[in-house]
């Protein structure tokens, strides 16, 4: 299991770039911090993640990176950009 700590604010992700190994389940330990807008919807299309976050709070999301390449971390409208980079 790959463990990733991800902080989500209203309009940014920290870290903005997340590197994952292909084929190993990823557990995102997410901290949502003063997150009041559309950024409360966390979307990682490359990992099939679509999750509503609380304004403040913690949440665990698990996903399987099964395809090498880059995809976005973004809101429901595709506004804010982080990146998921899956490597062999
Ligand atoms: Cu948005």
PDB file of the backbone (N, CA, C, O) and the ligand in Angstrom, with CONECT records:
HET     CU  A 101       1
ATOM      1  N   UNK A   1       0.843  -1.201   0.000  1.00  0.00           N
ATOM      2  CA  UNK A   1       0.000   0.000   0.000  1.00  0.00           C
ATOM      3  C   UNK A   1       0.881   1.256   0.000  1.00  0.00           C
ATOM      4  O   UNK A   1       1.811   1.379   0.798  1.00  0.00           O
ATOM      5  N   UNK A   2       0.571   2.172  -0.902  1.00  0.00           N
ATOM      6  CA  UNK A   2       1.297   3.445  -0.917  1.00  0.00           C
ATOM      7  C   UNK A   2       0.487   4.446  -0.104  1.00  0.00           C
ATOM      8  O   UNK A   2      -0.722   4.575  -0.297  1.00  0.00           O
ATOM      9  N   UNK A   3       1.138   5.139   0.786  1.00  0.00           N
ATOM     10  CA  UNK A   3       0.447   6.119   1.631  1.00  0.00           C
ATOM     11  C   UNK A   3       0.762   7.522   1.137  1.00  0.00           C
ATOM     12  O   UNK A   3       1.926   7.880   0.955  1.00  0.00           O
ATOM     13  N   UNK A   4      -0.270   8.303   0.923  1.00  0.00           N
ATOM     14  CA  UNK A   4      -0.079   9.664   0.443  1.00  0.00           C
ATOM     15  C   UNK A   4      -0.836  10.617   1.350  1.00  0.00           C
ATOM     16  O   UNK A   4      -2.026  10.431   1.604  1.00  0.00           O
ATOM     17  N   UNK A   5      -0.153  11.626   1.832  1.00  0.00           N
ATOM     18  CA  UNK A   5      -0.833  12.669   2.597  1.00  0.00           C
ATOM     19  C   UNK A   5      -1.162  13.800   1.638  1.00  0.00           C
ATOM     20  O   UNK A   5      -0.279  14.332   0.964  1.00  0.00           O
ATOM     21  N   UNK A   6      -2.427  14.162   1.581  1.00  0.00           N
ATOM     22  CA  UNK A   6      -2.852  15.218   0.661  1.00  0.00           C
ATOM     23  C   UNK A   6      -3.687  16.238   1.421  1.00  0.00           C
ATOM     24  O   UNK A   6      -4.693  15.902   2.044  1.00  0.00           O
ATOM     25  N   UNK A   7      -3.251  17.484   1.357  1.00  0.00           N
ATOM     26  CA  UNK A   7      -4.040  18.566   1.948  1.00  0.00           C
ATOM     27  C   UNK A   7      -4.813  19.259   0.839  1.00  0.00           C
ATOM     28  O   UNK A   7      -4.260  19.602  -0.206  1.00  0.00           O
ATOM     29  N   UNK A   8      -6.096  19.456   1.083  1.00  0.00           N
ATOM     30  CA  UNK A   8      -6.938  20.116   0.087  1.00  0.00           C
ATOM     31  C   UNK A   8      -7.504  21.390   0.699  1.00  0.00           C
ATOM     32  O   UNK A   8      -8.249  21.352   1.678  1.00  0.00           O
ATOM     33  N   UNK A   9      -7.138  22.506   0.107  1.00  0.00           N
ATOM     34  CA  UNK A   9      -7.695  23.803   0.508  1.00  0.00           C
ATOM     35  C   UNK A   9      -8.757  24.182  -0.525  1.00  0.00           C
ATOM     36  O   UNK A   9      -9.024  23.402  -1.439  1.00  0.00           O
ATOM     37  N   UNK A  10      -9.352  25.337  -0.400  1.00  0.00           N
ATOM     38  CA  UNK A  10     -10.399  25.744  -1.343  1.00  0.00           C
ATOM     39  C   UNK A  10      -9.918  25.731  -2.784  1.00  0.00           C
ATOM     40  O   UNK A  10     -10.672  25.382  -3.693  1.00  0.00           O
ATOM     41  N   UNK A  11      -8.686  26.104  -2.988  1.00  0.00           N
ATOM     42  CA  UNK A  11      -8.244  26.246  -4.375  1.00  0.00           C
ATOM     43  C   UNK A  11      -6.844  25.695  -4.641  1.00  0.00           C
ATOM     44  O   UNK A  11      -6.217  26.054  -5.638  1.00  0.00           O
ATOM     45  N   UNK A  12      -6.360  24.841  -3.770  1.00  0.00           N
ATOM     46  CA  UNK A  12      -5.077  24.212  -4.085  1.00  0.00           C
ATOM     47  C   UNK A  12      -4.875  22.902  -3.343  1.00  0.00           C
ATOM     48  O   UNK A  12      -5.516  22.607  -2.335  1.00  0.00           O
ATOM     49  N   UNK A  13      -3.955  22.140  -3.895  1.00  0.00           N
ATOM     50  CA  UNK A  13      -3.622  20.831  -3.345  1.00  0.00           C
ATOM     51  C   UNK A  13      -2.176  20.850  -2.908  1.00  0.00           C
ATOM     52  O   UNK A  13      -1.309  21.432  -3.560  1.00  0.00           O
ATOM     53  N   UNK A  14      -1.941  20.199  -1.790  1.00  0.00           N
ATOM     54  CA  UNK A  14      -0.584  20.161  -1.271  1.00  0.00           C
ATOM     55  C   UNK A  14      -0.261  18.727  -0.847  1.00  0.00           C
ATOM     56  O   UNK A  14      -0.886  18.228   0.089  1.00  0.00           O
ATOM     57  N   UNK A  15       0.679  18.051  -1.489  1.00  0.00           N
ATOM     58  CA  UNK A  15       1.479  18.541  -2.621  1.00  0.00           C
ATOM     59  C   UNK A  15       0.650  18.601  -3.905  1.00  0.00           C
ATOM     60  O   UNK A  15      -0.379  17.937  -4.024  1.00  0.00           O
ATOM     61  N   UNK A  16       1.107  19.397  -4.850  1.00  0.00           N
ATOM     62  CA  UNK A  16       0.379  19.550  -6.109  1.00  0.00           C
ATOM     63  C   UNK A  16       0.657  18.379  -7.046  1.00  0.00           C
ATOM     64  O   UNK A  16      -0.166  18.042  -7.897  1.00  0.00           O
ATOM     65  N   UNK A  17       1.808  17.772  -6.882  1.00  0.00           N
ATOM     66  CA  UNK A  17       2.157  16.617  -7.722  1.00  0.00           C
ATOM     67  C   UNK A  17       2.348  15.389  -6.848  1.00  0.00           C
ATOM     68  O   UNK A  17       3.081  15.410  -5.860  1.00  0.00           O
ATOM     69  N   UNK A  18       1.675  14.328  -7.237  1.00  0.00           N
ATOM     70  CA  UNK A  18       1.768  13.079  -6.479  1.00  0.00           C
ATOM     71  C   UNK A  18       2.282  11.980  -7.396  1.00  0.00           C
ATOM     72  O   UNK A  18       1.716  11.724  -8.459  1.00  0.00           O
ATOM     73  N   UNK A  19       3.348  11.342  -6.976  1.00  0.00           N
ATOM     74  CA  UNK A  19       3.911  10.238  -7.766  1.00  0.00           C
ATOM     75  C   UNK A  19       3.500   8.916  -7.172  1.00  0.00           C
ATOM     76  O   UNK A  19       3.623   8.703  -5.965  1.00  0.00           O
ATOM     77  N   UNK A  20       3.010   8.021  -8.016  1.00  0.00           N
ATOM     78  CA  UNK A  20       2.581   6.708  -7.570  1.00  0.00           C
ATOM     79  C   UNK A  20       3.234   5.633  -8.411  1.00  0.00           C
ATOM     80  O   UNK A  20       3.602   5.854  -9.565  1.00  0.00           O
ATOM     81  N   UNK A  21       3.371   4.464  -7.808  1.00  0.00           N
ATOM     82  CA  UNK A  21       3.820   3.293  -8.542  1.00  0.00           C
ATOM     83  C   UNK A  21       2.616   2.551  -9.087  1.00  0.00           C
ATOM     84  O   UNK A  21       1.617   2.367  -8.392  1.00  0.00           O
ATOM     85  N   UNK A  22       2.718   2.138 -10.303  1.00  0.00           N
ATOM     86  CA  UNK A  22       1.638   1.380 -10.931  1.00  0.00           C
ATOM     87  C   UNK A  22       1.443   0.032 -10.235  1.00  0.00           C
ATOM     88  O   UNK A  22       2.405  -0.636  -9.856  1.00  0.00           O
ATOM     89  N   UNK A  23       0.178  -0.348 -10.080  1.00  0.00           N
ATOM     90  CA  UNK A  23      -0.137  -1.687  -9.606  1.00  0.00           C
ATOM     91  C   UNK A  23      -0.085  -1.871  -8.106  1.00  0.00           C
ATOM     92  O   UNK A  23      -0.299  -2.980  -7.616  1.00  0.00           O
ATOM     93  N   UNK A  24       0.193  -0.808  -7.363  1.00  0.00           N
ATOM     94  CA  UNK A  24       0.203  -0.888  -5.899  1.00  0.00           C
ATOM     95  C   UNK A  24      -0.919   0.011  -5.385  1.00  0.00           C
ATOM     96  O   UNK A  24      -0.955   1.197  -5.713  1.00  0.00           O
ATOM     97  N   UNK A  25      -1.835  -0.536  -4.585  1.00  0.00           N
ATOM     98  CA  UNK A  25      -2.948   0.277  -4.083  1.00  0.00           C
ATOM     99  C   UNK A  25      -2.451   1.540  -3.373  1.00  0.00           C
ATOM    100  O   UNK A  25      -1.453   1.512  -2.653  1.00  0.00           O
ATOM    101  N   UNK A  26      -3.155   2.627  -3.587  1.00  0.00           N
ATOM    102  CA  UNK A  26      -2.765   3.904  -2.984  1.00  0.00           C
ATOM    103  C   UNK A  26      -3.810   4.321  -1.958  1.00  0.00           C
ATOM    104  O   UNK A  26      -5.009   4.306  -2.237  1.00  0.00           O
ATOM    105  N   UNK A  27      -3.354   4.686  -0.792  1.00  0.00           N
ATOM    106  CA  UNK A  27      -4.257   5.205   0.233  1.00  0.00           C
ATOM    107  C   UNK A  27      -3.948   6.688   0.439  1.00  0.00           C
ATOM    108  O   UNK A  27      -2.857   7.064   0.866  1.00  0.00           O
ATOM    109  N   UNK A  28      -4.926   7.501   0.127  1.00  0.00           N
ATOM    110  CA  UNK A  28      -4.801   8.949   0.311  1.00  0.00           C
ATOM    111  C   UNK A  28      -5.369   9.316   1.669  1.00  0.00           C
ATOM    112  O   UNK A  28      -6.553   9.126   1.945  1.00  0.00           O
ATOM    113  N   UNK A  29      -4.496   9.843   2.506  1.00  0.00           N
ATOM    114  CA  UNK A  29      -4.939  10.386   3.781  1.00  0.00           C
ATOM    115  C   UNK A  29      -5.162  11.873   3.550  1.00  0.00           C
ATOM    116  O   UNK A  29      -4.218  12.662   3.502  1.00  0.00           O
ATOM    117  N   UNK A  30      -6.424  12.234   3.407  1.00  0.00           N
ATOM    118  CA  UNK A  30      -6.767  13.582   2.957  1.00  0.00           C
ATOM    119  C   UNK A  30      -7.182  14.446   4.130  1.00  0.00           C
ATOM    120  O   UNK A  30      -7.975  14.048   4.984  1.00  0.00           O
ATOM    121  N   UNK A  31      -6.622  15.632   4.140  1.00  0.00           N
ATOM    122  CA  UNK A  31      -7.023  16.626   5.123  1.00  0.00           C
ATOM    123  C   UNK A  31      -7.657  17.774   4.354  1.00  0.00           C
ATOM    124  O   UNK A  31      -7.010  18.403   3.515  1.00  0.00           O
ATOM    125  N   UNK A  32      -8.896  18.039   4.638  1.00  0.00           N
ATOM    126  CA  UNK A  32      -9.603  19.138   3.986  1.00  0.00           C
ATOM    127  C   UNK A  32      -9.561  20.331   4.932  1.00  0.00           C
ATOM    128  O   UNK A  32      -9.951  20.224   6.095  1.00  0.00           O
ATOM    129  N   UNK A  33      -9.091  21.460   4.433  1.00  0.00           N
ATOM    130  CA  UNK A  33      -8.813  22.594   5.313  1.00  0.00           C
ATOM    131  C   UNK A  33      -9.486  23.861   4.786  1.00  0.00           C
ATOM    132  O   UNK A  33      -9.145  24.358   3.712  1.00  0.00           O
ATOM    133  N   UNK A  34     -10.428  24.366   5.544  1.00  0.00           N
ATOM    134  CA  UNK A  34     -11.154  25.590   5.158  1.00  0.00           C
ATOM    135  C   UNK A  34     -11.533  25.547   3.682  1.00  0.00           C
ATOM    136  O   UNK A  34     -11.292  26.479   2.915  1.00  0.00           O
ATOM    137  N   UNK A  35     -12.125  24.444   3.334  1.00  0.00           N
ATOM    138  CA  UNK A  35     -12.407  24.154   1.933  1.00  0.00           C
ATOM    139  C   UNK A  35     -13.883  24.467   1.684  1.00  0.00           C
ATOM    140  O   UNK A  35     -14.757  23.683   2.053  1.00  0.00           O
ATOM    141  N   UNK A  36     -14.157  25.601   1.065  1.00  0.00           N
ATOM    142  CA  UNK A  36     -15.537  26.069   1.024  1.00  0.00           C
ATOM    143  C   UNK A  36     -16.186  26.079  -0.359  1.00  0.00           C
ATOM    144  O   UNK A  36     -17.407  26.203  -0.448  1.00  0.00           O
ATOM    145  N   UNK A  37     -15.443  25.957  -1.402  1.00  0.00           N
ATOM    146  CA  UNK A  37     -16.072  26.075  -2.719  1.00  0.00           C
ATOM    147  C   UNK A  37     -16.206  24.753  -3.439  1.00  0.00           C
ATOM    148  O   UNK A  37     -16.398  23.702  -2.828  1.00  0.00           O
ATOM    149  N   UNK A  38     -16.101  24.833  -4.739  1.00  0.00           N
ATOM    150  CA  UNK A  38     -16.226  23.618  -5.552  1.00  0.00           C
ATOM    151  C   UNK A  38     -15.036  22.694  -5.345  1.00  0.00           C
ATOM    152  O   UNK A  38     -15.078  21.533  -5.755  1.00  0.00           O
ATOM    153  N   UNK A  39     -13.976  23.190  -4.716  1.00  0.00           N
ATOM    154  CA  UNK A  39     -12.834  22.350  -4.390  1.00  0.00           C
ATOM    155  C   UNK A  39     -13.185  21.256  -3.396  1.00  0.00           C
ATOM    156  O   UNK A  39     -12.395  20.342  -3.161  1.00  0.00           O
ATOM    157  N   UNK A  40     -14.382  21.355  -2.811  1.00  0.00           N
ATOM    158  CA  UNK A  40     -14.814  20.277  -1.918  1.00  0.00           C
ATOM    159  C   UNK A  40     -15.089  19.000  -2.675  1.00  0.00           C
ATOM    160  O   UNK A  40     -15.134  17.924  -2.079  1.00  0.00           O
ATOM    161  N   UNK A  41     -15.270  19.098  -3.958  1.00  0.00           N
ATOM    162  CA  UNK A  41     -15.372  17.884  -4.761  1.00  0.00           C
ATOM    163  C   UNK A  41     -13.981  17.560  -5.293  1.00  0.00           C
ATOM    164  O   UNK A  41     -13.402  18.303  -6.085  1.00  0.00           O
ATOM    165  N   UNK A  42     -13.475  16.439  -4.834  1.00  0.00           N
ATOM    166  CA  UNK A  42     -12.133  16.032  -5.242  1.00  0.00           C
ATOM    167  C   UNK A  42     -12.251  15.033  -6.390  1.00  0.00           C
ATOM    168  O   UNK A  42     -12.872  13.978  -6.255  1.00  0.00           O
ATOM    169  N   UNK A  43     -11.647  15.386  -7.512  1.00  0.00           N
ATOM    170  CA  UNK A  43     -11.741  14.526  -8.683  1.00  0.00           C
ATOM    171  C   UNK A  43     -10.339  14.150  -9.167  1.00  0.00           C
ATOM    172  O   UNK A  43      -9.501  15.009  -9.442  1.00  0.00           O
ATOM    173  N   UNK A  44     -10.114  12.845  -9.259  1.00  0.00           N
ATOM    174  CA  UNK A  44      -8.873  12.342  -9.851  1.00  0.00           C
ATOM    175  C   UNK A  44      -9.286  11.330 -10.922  1.00  0.00           C
ATOM    176  O   UNK A  44      -9.368  10.129 -10.662  1.00  0.00           O
ATOM    177  N   UNK A  45      -9.540  11.833 -12.118  1.00  0.00           N
ATOM    178  CA  UNK A  45     -10.104  10.976 -13.165  1.00  0.00           C
ATOM    179  C   UNK A  45      -9.225   9.770 -13.497  1.00  0.00           C
ATOM    180  O   UNK A  45      -9.738   8.701 -13.828  1.00  0.00           O
ATOM    181  N   UNK A  46      -7.919   9.935 -13.411  1.00  0.00           N
ATOM    182  CA  UNK A  46      -7.029   8.830 -13.741  1.00  0.00           C
ATOM    183  C   UNK A  46      -7.113   7.687 -12.753  1.00  0.00           C
ATOM    184  O   UNK A  46      -6.688   6.570 -13.046  1.00  0.00           O
ATOM    185  N   UNK A  47      -7.665   7.967 -11.575  1.00  0.00           N
ATOM    186  CA  UNK A  47      -7.769   6.947 -10.530  1.00  0.00           C
ATOM    187  C   UNK A  47      -9.221   6.605 -10.210  1.00  0.00           C
ATOM    188  O   UNK A  47      -9.502   5.885  -9.252  1.00  0.00           O
ATOM    189  N   UNK A  48     -10.133   7.126 -11.016  1.00  0.00           N
ATOM    190  CA  UNK A  48     -11.568   6.917 -10.782  1.00  0.00           C
ATOM    191  C   UNK A  48     -12.001   7.386  -9.396  1.00  0.00           C
ATOM    192  O   UNK A  48     -12.821   6.743  -8.742  1.00  0.00           O
ATOM    193  N   UNK A  49     -11.446   8.504  -8.959  1.00  0.00           N
ATOM    194  CA  UNK A  49     -11.835   9.059  -7.667  1.00  0.00           C
ATOM    195  C   UNK A  49     -12.723  10.285  -7.902  1.00  0.00           C
ATOM    196  O   UNK A  49     -12.371  11.185  -8.665  1.00  0.00           O
ATOM    197  N   UNK A  50     -13.876  10.302  -7.234  1.00  0.00           N
ATOM    198  CA  UNK A  50     -14.797  11.420  -7.280  1.00  0.00           C
ATOM    199  C   UNK A  50     -15.421  11.469  -5.897  1.00  0.00           C
ATOM    200  O   UNK A  50     -16.275  10.646  -5.565  1.00  0.00           O
ATOM    201  N   UNK A  51     -14.998  12.424  -5.096  1.00  0.00           N
ATOM    202  CA  UNK A  51     -15.328  12.347  -3.666  1.00  0.00           C
ATOM    203  C   UNK A  51     -15.677  13.726  -3.112  1.00  0.00           C
ATOM    204  O   UNK A  51     -15.000  14.719  -3.377  1.00  0.00           O
ATOM    205  N   UNK A  52     -16.755  13.750  -2.336  1.00  0.00           N
ATOM    206  CA  UNK A  52     -17.103  14.990  -1.649  1.00  0.00           C
ATOM    207  C   UNK A  52     -16.328  15.068  -0.331  1.00  0.00           C
ATOM    208  O   UNK A  52     -16.312  14.114   0.447  1.00  0.00           O
ATOM    209  N   UNK A  53     -15.699  16.196  -0.095  1.00  0.00           N
ATOM    210  CA  UNK A  53     -14.921  16.380   1.120  1.00  0.00           C
ATOM    211  C   UNK A  53     -15.676  17.304   2.076  1.00  0.00           C
ATOM    212  O   UNK A  53     -16.475  18.136   1.647  1.00  0.00           O
ATOM    213  N   UNK A  54     -15.417  17.151   3.360  1.00  0.00           N
ATOM    214  CA  UNK A  54     -16.004  18.106   4.307  1.00  0.00           C
ATOM    215  C   UNK A  54     -15.269  19.442   4.217  1.00  0.00           C
ATOM    216  O   UNK A  54     -14.178  19.523   3.654  1.00  0.00           O
ATOM    217  N   UNK A  55     -15.865  20.467   4.767  1.00  0.00           N
ATOM    218  CA  UNK A  55     -15.186  21.777   4.776  1.00  0.00           C
ATOM    219  C   UNK A  55     -13.878  21.668   5.563  1.00  0.00           C
ATOM    220  O   UNK A  55     -12.834  22.157   5.133  1.00  0.00           O
ATOM    221  N   UNK A  56     -13.960  21.026   6.708  1.00  0.00           N
ATOM    222  CA  UNK A  56     -12.770  20.722   7.496  1.00  0.00           C
ATOM    223  C   UNK A  56     -12.881  19.288   7.973  1.00  0.00           C
ATOM    224  O   UNK A  56     -13.932  18.863   8.453  1.00  0.00           O
ATOM    225  N   UNK A  57     -11.812  18.556   7.842  1.00  0.00           N
ATOM    226  CA  UNK A  57     -11.853  17.195   8.344  1.00  0.00           C
ATOM    227  C   UNK A  57     -10.924  16.280   7.592  1.00  0.00           C
ATOM    228  O   UNK A  57     -10.249  16.676   6.643  1.00  0.00           O
ATOM    229  N   UNK A  58     -10.909  15.028   8.051  1.00  0.00           N
ATOM    230  CA  UNK A  58     -10.019  14.057   7.453  1.00  0.00           C
ATOM    231  C   UNK A  58     -10.812  12.921   6.831  1.00  0.00           C
ATOM    232  O   UNK A  58     -11.925  12.599   7.246  1.00  0.00           O
ATOM    233  N   UNK A  59     -10.198  12.334   5.826  1.00  0.00           N
ATOM    234  CA  UNK A  59     -10.899  11.336   5.032  1.00  0.00           C
ATOM    235  C   UNK A  59      -9.854  10.436   4.387  1.00  0.00           C
ATOM    236  O   UNK A  59      -8.790  10.902   3.978  1.00  0.00           O
ATOM    237  N   UNK A  60     -10.159   9.153   4.298  1.00  0.00           N
ATOM    238  CA  UNK A  60      -9.262   8.236   3.605  1.00  0.00           C
ATOM    239  C   UNK A  60      -9.914   7.801   2.304  1.00  0.00           C
ATOM    240  O   UNK A  60     -11.080   7.408   2.280  1.00  0.00           O
ATOM    241  N   UNK A  61      -9.155   7.875   1.232  1.00  0.00           N
ATOM    242  CA  UNK A  61      -9.645   7.422  -0.071  1.00  0.00           C
ATOM    243  C   UNK A  61      -8.625   6.441  -0.632  1.00  0.00           C
ATOM    244  O   UNK A  61      -7.427   6.721  -0.666  1.00  0.00           O
ATOM    245  N   UNK A  62      -9.117   5.288  -1.070  1.00  0.00           N
ATOM    246  CA  UNK A  62      -8.206   4.311  -1.658  1.00  0.00           C
ATOM    247  C   UNK A  62      -8.462   4.187  -3.146  1.00  0.00           C
ATOM    248  O   UNK A  62      -9.599   4.265  -3.611  1.00  0.00           O
ATOM    249  N   UNK A  63      -7.383   3.994  -3.878  1.00  0.00           N
ATOM    250  CA  UNK A  63      -7.499   3.887  -5.334  1.00  0.00           C
ATOM    251  C   UNK A  63      -6.386   2.989  -5.845  1.00  0.00           C
ATOM    252  O   UNK A  63      -5.374   2.780  -5.175  1.00  0.00           O
ATOM    253  N   UNK A  64      -6.593   2.465  -7.037  1.00  0.00           N
ATOM    254  CA  UNK A  64      -5.575   1.615  -7.646  1.00  0.00           C
ATOM    255  C   UNK A  64      -5.016   2.283  -8.904  1.00  0.00           C
ATOM    256  O   UNK A  64      -5.720   2.429  -9.904  1.00  0.00           O
ATOM    257  N   UNK A  65      -3.753   2.685  -8.846  1.00  0.00           N
ATOM    258  CA  UNK A  65      -3.143   3.249 -10.044  1.00  0.00           C
ATOM    259  C   UNK A  65      -2.760   2.123 -11.009  1.00  0.00           C
ATOM    260  O   UNK A  65      -1.757   1.437 -10.811  1.00  0.00           O
ATOM    261  N   UNK A  66      -3.558   1.945 -12.036  1.00  0.00           N
ATOM    262  CA  UNK A  66      -3.322   0.795 -12.920  1.00  0.00           C
ATOM    263  C   UNK A  66      -2.871   1.196 -14.318  1.00  0.00           C
ATOM    264  O   UNK A  66      -2.738   0.350 -15.202  1.00  0.00           O
ATOM    265  N   UNK A  67      -2.634   2.500 -14.514  1.00  0.00           N
ATOM    266  CA  UNK A  67      -2.198   2.950 -15.826  1.00  0.00           C
ATOM    267  C   UNK A  67      -1.082   3.971 -15.686  1.00  0.00           C
ATOM    268  O   UNK A  67      -1.217   4.951 -14.953  1.00  0.00           O
ATOM    269  N   UNK A  68       0.009   3.744 -16.381  1.00  0.00           N
ATOM    270  CA  UNK A  68       1.136   4.675 -16.338  1.00  0.00           C
ATOM    271  C   UNK A  68       0.749   5.969 -17.053  1.00  0.00           C
ATOM    272  O   UNK A  68       0.109   5.942 -18.104  1.00  0.00           O
ATOM    273  N   UNK A  69       1.146   7.105 -16.469  1.00  0.00           N
ATOM    274  CA  UNK A  69       0.919   8.382 -17.128  1.00  0.00           C
ATOM    275  C   UNK A  69       0.484   9.455 -16.156  1.00  0.00           C
ATOM    276  O   UNK A  69       0.417   9.224 -14.949  1.00  0.00           O
ATOM    277  N   UNK A  70       0.187  10.633 -16.688  1.00  0.00           N
ATOM    278  CA  UNK A  70      -0.220  11.768 -15.866  1.00  0.00           C
ATOM    279  C   UNK A  70      -1.711  12.007 -15.988  1.00  0.00           C
ATOM    280  O   UNK A  70      -2.292  11.866 -17.064  1.00  0.00           O
ATOM    281  N   UNK A  71      -2.327  12.374 -14.866  1.00  0.00           N
ATOM    282  CA  UNK A  71      -3.722  12.786 -14.893  1.00  0.00           C
ATOM    283  C   UNK A  71      -3.902  13.888 -13.857  1.00  0.00           C
ATOM    284  O   UNK A  71      -2.985  14.190 -13.094  1.00  0.00           O
ATOM    285  N   UNK A  72      -5.083  14.481 -13.837  1.00  0.00           N
ATOM    286  CA  UNK A  72      -5.304  15.661 -13.013  1.00  0.00           C
ATOM    287  C   UNK A  72      -5.802  15.334 -11.611  1.00  0.00           C
ATOM    288  O   UNK A  72      -6.398  14.287 -11.358  1.00  0.00           O
ATOM    289  N   UNK A  73      -5.534  16.269 -10.718  1.00  0.00           N
ATOM    290  CA  UNK A  73      -6.278  16.363  -9.469  1.00  0.00           C
ATOM    291  C   UNK A  73      -7.033  17.682  -9.612  1.00  0.00           C
ATOM    292  O   UNK A  73      -6.425  18.724  -9.858  1.00  0.00           O
ATOM    293  N   UNK A  74      -8.337  17.638  -9.461  1.00  0.00           N
ATOM    294  CA  UNK A  74      -9.076  18.845  -9.776  1.00  0.00           C
ATOM    295  C   UNK A  74     -10.415  18.880  -9.044  1.00  0.00           C
ATOM    296  O   UNK A  74     -10.741  17.971  -8.281  1.00  0.00           O
ATOM    297  N   UNK A  75     -11.179  19.931  -9.283  1.00  0.00           N
ATOM    298  CA  UNK A  75     -12.507  20.041  -8.684  1.00  0.00           C
ATOM    299  C   UNK A  75     -13.539  19.505  -9.672  1.00  0.00           C
ATOM    300  O   UNK A  75     -13.186  19.008 -10.742  1.00  0.00           O
ATOM    301  N   UNK A  76     -14.803  19.610  -9.310  1.00  0.00           N
ATOM    302  CA  UNK A  76     -15.859  19.066 -10.167  1.00  0.00           C
ATOM    303  C   UNK A  76     -15.911  19.772 -11.516  1.00  0.00           C
ATOM    304  O   UNK A  76     -16.431  19.219 -12.485  1.00  0.00           O
ATOM    305  N   UNK A  77     -15.375  20.993 -11.588  1.00  0.00           N
ATOM    306  CA  UNK A  77     -15.437  21.732 -12.841  1.00  0.00           C
ATOM    307  C   UNK A  77     -14.091  21.765 -13.563  1.00  0.00           C
ATOM    308  O   UNK A  77     -13.945  22.423 -14.593  1.00  0.00           O
ATOM    309  N   UNK A  78     -13.132  21.062 -13.022  1.00  0.00           N
ATOM    310  CA  UNK A  78     -11.830  20.999 -13.676  1.00  0.00           C
ATOM    311  C   UNK A  78     -11.004  22.254 -13.520  1.00  0.00           C
ATOM    312  O   UNK A  78     -10.174  22.553 -14.379  1.00  0.00           O
ATOM    313  N   UNK A  79     -11.212  23.009 -12.428  1.00  0.00           N
ATOM    314  CA  UNK A  79     -10.559  24.306 -12.299  1.00  0.00           C
ATOM    315  C   UNK A  79      -9.149  24.273 -11.709  1.00  0.00           C
ATOM    316  O   UNK A  79      -8.238  24.926 -12.218  1.00  0.00           O
ATOM    317  N   UNK A  80      -8.986  23.522 -10.656  1.00  0.00           N
ATOM    318  CA  UNK A  80      -7.709  23.610  -9.936  1.00  0.00           C
ATOM    319  C   UNK A  80      -6.858  22.443 -10.337  1.00  0.00           C
ATOM    320  O   UNK A  80      -7.357  21.343 -10.571  1.00  0.00           O
ATOM    321  N   UNK A  81      -5.567  22.683 -10.415  1.00  0.00           N
ATOM    322  CA  UNK A  81      -4.796  21.602 -10.975  1.00  0.00           C
ATOM    323  C   UNK A  81      -3.687  21.110 -10.083  1.00  0.00           C
ATOM    324  O   UNK A  81      -2.773  21.842  -9.703  1.00  0.00           O
ATOM    325  N   UNK A  82      -3.806  19.856  -9.771  1.00  0.00           N
ATOM    326  CA  UNK A  82      -2.711  19.088  -9.254  1.00  0.00           C
ATOM    327  C   UNK A  82      -2.506  17.979 -10.268  1.00  0.00           C
ATOM    328  O   UNK A  82      -3.235  17.860 -11.253  1.00  0.00           O
ATOM    329  N   UNK A  83      -1.508  17.183 -10.003  1.00  0.00           N
ATOM    330  CA  UNK A  83      -1.185  16.142 -10.967  1.00  0.00           C
ATOM    331  C   UNK A  83      -0.892  14.829 -10.276  1.00  0.00           C
ATOM    332  O   UNK A  83      -0.203  14.787  -9.257  1.00  0.00           O
ATOM    333  N   UNK A  84      -1.418  13.765 -10.837  1.00  0.00           N
ATOM    334  CA  UNK A  84      -1.059  12.423 -10.401  1.00  0.00           C
ATOM    335  C   UNK A  84      -0.156  11.837 -11.484  1.00  0.00           C
ATOM    336  O   UNK A  84      -0.521  11.803 -12.659  1.00  0.00           O
ATOM    337  N   UNK A  85       1.003  11.385 -11.082  1.00  0.00           N
ATOM    338  CA  UNK A  85       1.945  10.803 -12.036  1.00  0.00           C
ATOM    339  C   UNK A  85       2.154   9.346 -11.646  1.00  0.00           C
ATOM    340  O   UNK A  85       2.705   9.045 -10.587  1.00  0.00           O
ATOM    341  N   UNK A  86       1.712   8.461 -12.506  1.00  0.00           N
ATOM    342  CA  UNK A  86       1.857   7.031 -12.238  1.00  0.00           C
ATOM    343  C   UNK A  86       3.034   6.495 -13.045  1.00  0.00           C
ATOM    344  O   UNK A  86       3.128   6.670 -14.260  1.00  0.00           O
ATOM    345  N   UNK A  87       3.921   5.836 -12.315  1.00  0.00           N
ATOM    346  CA  UNK A  87       5.132   5.318 -12.947  1.00  0.00           C
ATOM    347  C   UNK A  87       5.209   3.801 -12.825  1.00  0.00           C
ATOM    348  O   UNK A  87       4.612   3.203 -11.930  1.00  0.00           O
ATOM    349  N   UNK A  88       5.930   3.211 -13.712  1.00  0.00           N
ATOM    350  CA  UNK A  88       6.146   1.761 -13.745  1.00  0.00           C
ATOM    351  C   UNK A  88       6.874   1.312 -12.500  1.00  0.00           C
ATOM    352  O   UNK A  88       7.149   0.122 -12.341  1.00  0.00           O
TER     353      UNK A  88
HETATM  354 CU    CU A 101     -14.202  24.484  -9.509  1.00  0.00          CU
END
